[in-house]
Amino acid sequence: MKKIFLLLLIIFTMSGCGGEEKTPAEPEKKSVEKAPVETSSDKKILVLYFSRTGEEYNVGTITKGNTEIVAEMIAQKVGGDLFEVKPAKPYPNEYQACTEIAKTELESNARPAFEKNIDNLAQYDTIFIGYPIWWSALPRVMMTFLESNDFSGKKIIPFCTHGGSGLAGTEREIKDACPNSEVLSGLAIVGKTAQNDSAAVEKDVEAWLKTLGL
């Protein structure tokens, strides 16, 4: 009887002596590599414009053109390159004299020469085109520039500065001069506002660019 009891005790003791329990090893952690992000340097945007300094309607004498101010702001917002269209023969500084020449050019459908052409237009996909409104139309030197270059397949976005006429009929003029391009809705900024209220201009530019998805 004692032998049976001793045997059972030995069996019970051995069954309770399992090996040391090991904690399961955690899976090896690996760092996640992120794909490289494309930078804005791949964007091909040009902001080309014609602007005038000198005596200006309802503003006074200016040293930086109204349209130039807006052009620089747009270029800064979208990361675009700037190109200024300059007439071969500068317009007069006096406001009245300038308006008389502008009217004569418009009535005769003139194409005054510009000083220098851009040599890398083909690389740009989106082109902002800026100008002042003269007699409810594009300055004729801008028509010369548009007709002297190939804008086929480009996305053109007009903007202007004006004294009260808005864009007038200039979007149609651009479409006629660049029939194989896509012309989007433009922006009109009052010249006096461009000179004296940069915060208001910035607000309008940002809201407009947002509607364009830029």
C-alpha positions in Angstrom: 0.0 0.0 0.0 2.8 2.3 0.9 4.6 1.5 -2.4 1.4 2.4 -4.4 1.1 5.7 -2.5 4.8 6.5 -3.1 4.4 5.7 -6.8 1.4 8.0 -7.2 3.2 10.8 -5.4 6.2 10.6 -7.7 3.9 10.7 -10.8 2.0 13.7 -9.5 5.2 15.6 -8.7 6.7 15.0 -12.2 3.5 16.1 -14.0 3.7 19.5 -12.3 7.3 20.1 -13.4 6.8 21.5 -16.9 9.6 23.4 -18.6 9.9 27.2 -18.2 7.2 29.0 -20.1 8.6 31.3 -22.8 7.0 34.6 -23.8 6.3 34.6 -27.6 8.8 36.8 -29.4 7.4 40.0 -30.9 7.5 40.3 -34.7 10.5 42.3 -35.9 9.6 45.9 -36.6 10.7 47.5 -39.8 10.8 51.1 -40.7 8.3 52.2 -43.4 10.0 53.9 -46.4 7.9 56.6 -47.9 7.8 57.1 -51.7 9.6 60.3 -52.8 7.2 63.2 -53.2 7.1 65.2 -56.4 8.2 68.8 -56.0 6.6 71.9 -57.6 9.7 72.2 -59.8 7.9 69.9 -62.3 5.3 72.6 -62.9 5.5 74.5 -66.2 3.8 77.8 -65.5 4.6 81.1 -67.2 3.2 84.5 -66.2 3.7 86.9 -69.1 2.5 90.4 -69.0 2.6 93.9 -70.4 2.6 96.8 -67.9 3.1 100.5 -68.0 4.6 103.1 -65.7 4.2 106.8 -65.7 1.1 108.9 -65.2 -1.9 106.7 -64.5 -5.6 107.4 -64.4 -7.0 108.0 -60.9 -3.7 106.9 -59.4 -1.0 109.5 -60.2 2.6 108.8 -61.4 3.7 105.2 -60.7 7.1 103.6 -60.9 5.7 100.0 -61.0 2.9 99.2 -63.3 -0.5 98.0 -62.0 -0.4 94.8 -64.1 3.2 94.1 -63.0 2.2 94.1 -59.4 -0.5 91.6 -60.0 1.7 89.5 -62.3 4.4 89.2 -59.6 1.8 88.2 -57.0 0.4 85.4 -59.2 3.9 84.1 -60.1 4.7 83.9 -56.4 1.5 82.1 -55.6 1.8 79.5 -58.4 5.6 79.2 -58.6 5.7 80.4 -62.2 8.3 82.2 -64.3 7.8 85.8 -65.2 8.3 87.4 -68.7 7.6 91.0 -69.5 6.4 92.1 -72.9 8.0 95.4 -73.8 7.1 97.5 -76.8 10.0 98.4 -79.1 8.9 102.0 -78.9 7.8 102.8 -75.3 4.5 104.5 -74.8 4.5 108.1 -73.4 4.7 108.7 -69.7 1.9 111.3 -70.0 -1.5 109.6 -69.5 -3.4 111.6 -72.1 -0.7 111.2 -74.8 -0.6 107.4 -74.1 -4.4 107.1 -74.4 -4.4 108.9 -77.8 -1.8 106.6 -79.2 -3.6 103.6 -77.8 -6.8 104.7 -79.5 -5.1 105.3 -82.8 -3.6 101.9 -82.7 -6.9 100.3 -81.9 -8.8 102.1 -84.6 -6.2 101.2 -87.2 -5.8 97.6 -85.9 -2.1 98.2 -85.6 0.5 95.7 -84.6 3.3 97.6 -82.9 6.6 95.8 -82.5 7.8 94.4 -79.2 11.3 94.6 -78.0 12.2 90.9 -77.4 10.5 87.6 -77.8 10.6 84.7 -75.4 12.8 81.8 -76.5 11.4 78.9 -74.4 7.6 79.2 -74.7 7.3 75.5 -75.8 8.2 74.2 -72.3 5.2 75.8 -70.6 1.8 74.1 -70.3 -0.1 76.9 -68.4 0.4 80.5 -69.3 -1.1 83.5 -67.4 -1.4 86.5 -69.7 -1.7 90.0 -68.1 -2.3 93.4 -69.5 -4.0 96.8 -68.8 -7.4 97.5 -70.5 -7.0 100.2 -73.1 -10.2 101.4 -74.7 -12.0 98.2 -73.6 -9.4 96.1 -75.5 -6.0 94.5 -75.3 -3.1 96.9 -75.9 -2.1 96.3 -79.5 1.4 95.3 -78.6 0.0 92.3 -76.8 -1.9 91.3 -79.9 1.4 91.5 -81.8 3.0 89.2 -79.2 0.1 86.7 -79.2 0.0 86.4 -82.9 3.8 86.1 -83.2 3.9 82.9 -81.0 2.4 79.5 -81.1 0.1 78.9 -78.1 -1.3 75.6 -79.5 -2.2 73.2 -76.8 -1.5 75.7 -74.0 -3.9 76.5 -71.1 -4.2 80.3 -71.2 -5.4 82.3 -68.1 -6.0 86.0 -68.6 -5.8 88.7 -66.0 -6.0 92.5 -66.3 -5.9 95.8 -64.5 -8.5 98.4 -65.4 -10.2 101.7 -64.5 -13.8 100.3 -64.4 -14.4 98.2 -67.5 -13.4 94.8 -66.1 -12.1 92.3 -68.6 -14.3 93.9 -71.3 -14.0 91.8 -74.5 -10.3 90.8 -74.0 -11.0 87.1 -73.3 -12.6 86.8 -76.8 -9.6 88.7 -78.4 -7.3 86.1 -76.8 -9.4 83.2 -78.0 -9.3 84.7 -81.5 -5.6 85.2 -81.4 -4.9 81.7 -79.9 -7.6 79.5 -81.5 -5.8 76.2 -80.6 -5.4 76.9 -76.9 -7.8 76.6 -74.0 -8.7 80.1 -72.5 -10.0 80.0 -68.9 -11.9 82.6 -67.0 -9.8 85.7 -66.2 -9.3 88.0 -63.3 -9.9 91.8 -63.3 -8.3 94.1 -60.7 -8.9 97.8 -60.5 -5.6 99.6 -61.1 -6.0 101.9 -58.1 -6.5 98.8 -55.9 -3.4 97.2 -57.3 -1.3 100.2 -56.3 -2.8 100.9 -52.9 -4.3 97.8 -51.4 -2.1 94.7 -51.8 -4.1 92.8 -49.1 -7.3 93.1 -51.2 -5.5 92.1 -54.4 -3.9 89.1 -52.6 -7.3 88.0 -51.4 -8.8 88.2 -54.9 -5.9 86.4 -56.5 -6.0 83.6 -54.0 -9.8 83.1 -54.4 -9.4 83.1 -58.2 -6.6 80.7 -58.2 -8.6 78.4 -56.0 -11.4 78.3 -58.6 -8.8 77.3 -61.1 -7.4 74.5 -58.9 -4.0 76.2 -58.5 
